[in-house]
């Protein structure tokens, strides 16, 4: 399943969606959702559960963060589209 998170950590629904993720799922952080990529513990916990976490690079860097500050894999729009096509049958957005 693909889970798209676009709201910041202060938004309860975003965290609820993240908690739904299980082994084999992909979380894509977009817009203010990329702020989750700064949470090392959360990113590590998700990766240990077998969840891939990706963040849109442009959304992350335009908020003033450097690529090195992200604990999620940074991707471009092309990879976002590829993930959407691959996991497109089951999406939580």
Long-range contacts (C-beta under 8 A, 24 or more apart in sequence): 1-25, 1-26, 1-87, 1-90, 1-91, 1-92, 2-26, 2-27, 2-28, 2-83, 2-84, 2-87, 2-88, 2-90, 2-91, 2-92, 3-27, 3-28, 3-91, 3-92, 3-93, 4-28, 4-30, 4-33, 4-91, 4-92, 4-93, 5-29, 5-30, 5-33, 5-36, 6-30, 6-31, 6-32, 6-33, 6-93, 7-31, 7-32, 7-33, 8-32, 8-33, 8-35, 9-35, 9-36, 9-39, 17-92, 18-42, 18-46, 20-92, 21-46, 21-49, 21-51, 22-49, 22-50, 22-51, 23-49, 23-50, 23-51, 24-50, 24-51, 25-51, 25-52, 26-51, 26-52, 26-53, 26-54, 26-83, 26-87, 27-51, 27-52, 27-53, 27-54, 28-54, 28-55, 28-56, 28-75, 28-80, 28-83, 29-53, 29-54, 29-55, 29-56, 29-59, 29-60, 29-72, 30-55, 30-56, 30-59, 30-80, 31-59, 33-59, 34-59, 34-60, 34-63, 34-70, 34-72, 35-63, 36-72, 37-69, 37-70, 37-71, 37-72, 37-74, 38-65, 38-69, 38-70, 38-71, 39-71, 40-71, 43-71, 43-72, 44-71, 54-79, 54-80, 54-83, 56-80
